[in-house]
């Protein structure tokens, strides 16, 4: 499960740059958990890698819309939506 208490040191600063740093740090620290979640849905390593990459990209593009307190759930929701999109293709 995601570990929200291990966010980057940029927590003290504000702005989209800080949010992007937090998202990047969270993704790196929780890559295994996110990919395990995606594997349960997609059951294909290549698709999991694609969904993970798309998840990180979408999260970075929407960084200004996230609250740090809900970062983990928000990121897993993006991952779920990306997996569903891949299954529809």
ABEGO torsion letter per residue (X at the ends): XBBAABBBAAAABBEAAAAAAAAAAAAAAAAAAAAAAAAAAAGBAAAAAAAAAAAAAAAAAAAAABBAAAAAAAAAAAAAAAAAAAAAX
